Amino acid sequence: MGRGKRTIRASEIGTFLYCQRAWWYQRQKVKPMNQDELEDGSEFHGEHWLRASSAGGLSTAAWILLLIALVILGIHFGLKAAG
């Protein structure tokens, strides 16, 4: 009887393209010998994501504040010109 369909994840394709041997080990469920380094890398990437996402939020807040300042300036000069 044939094997059922198996979903291929993008990370699996990335592993295969980077190193076919690593992909094969992963398929054989062989645990990597550098588990500590992999965990450190995952932690680093998690922290980096937090910093990057907060930077994006700060950038959005800066644009909003700039827009508010421009509106206030527009109102100020509009009132000054009218009066």
Buried (B, 14 or more C-beta within 10 A) or exposed (E): EEEEEEEEEEEBEEBBEEEEEEBEBBEEEEEEEEEEEEEEEEEEEEEEEEEEEEEEEEEEEEEEEEEEEEEEEEEEEEEEEEE
